[in-house]
Amino acid sequence: MQPQSIMAVGGHIGDMDLAAGPLLAQAVLDGGRATLVALTPGERGHPRLGIDEYKTQKIEEGRAFAAAIGAEFHVFDDISDGFLPVTDDVAGRLARLVRTTRPEMVVAHWRHSIHTDHEHASHLAERARFLAGLPGWDPAGGDRHGVAQLLYAENWEDERKFRADTYVPISDEAFEVWHAAIQGQAFARGETYGFRYIDYYAAQLIMRGCLARTRRAVALSTGDGARVAIID
């Protein structure tokens, strides 16, 4: 993949770590810039830990994961898991971050999900992209920046009507970096509700690699039914 700046925006810490983490790791290895954004900590996802305790743990895990793959880490820790609002206040905060980091590609949740926060995060990413590139919007928030590509990540909770049409090959080195880093997240290891997240996404990389005629690949969607493309 050619060096570029990529921002991945998730509803919670861990969402894009799994779905787009290999892509971010690849971008960094190729000489680009990676930014990982969580719009809430995702602190209500542990059946045994209290909300405040798990919030602290999630933020520490998210920060450690980003550092391990070489990405910048941002979390909106004042917004609570399960209560992510679709407002111009939140979209504006994200748009200012887009203007600061200036990504060429933003990766977001697909629009349809079993989790409301994921759907809201998708709308917020779309709105933030629009605001960041809008002339005259919030001059104090940085110079306007137009994001060339907005793509949607493949997430097992966001499968309804998702159609992959863009594939990014993932090298063995990027996979190993991601695989080692994601082990640091308790929920990804299956310690919350038992779902084998790491196995699922590791297998998905291989399956999508078969379709892209490479060893491993991340699958994305343009959302418009475009012809299948492979980004080298």
Sequence and secondary structure as in RCSB ss.txt:
>XXXX:A:sequence
MQPQSIMAVGGHIGDMDLAAGPLLAQAVLDGGRATLVALTPGERGHPRLGIDEYKTQKIEEGRAFAAAIGAEFHV
FDDISDGFLPVTDDVAGRLARLVRTTRPEMVVAHWRHSIHTDHEHASHLAERARFLAGLPGWDPAGGDRHGVAQL
LYAENWEDERKFRADTYVPISDEAFEVWHAAIQGQAFARGETYGFRYIDYYAAQLIMRGCLARTRRAVALSTGDG
ARVAIID
>XXXX:A:secstr
    EEEEEESSTTHHHHHTHHHHHHHHHTT EEEEEESS  TT  SSS HHHHHHHHHHHHHHHHHHHT EEEE
 TTS TT     HHHHHHHHHHHHHH  SEEEE  S  SSHHHHHHHHHHHHHHHHHT TTS GGG S    SEE
EEE  GGG TT    EEEE  HHHHHHHHHHHTT TTTTT SS   HHHHHHHHHHHHHHHTTSS EEEEE SS 
   EE  
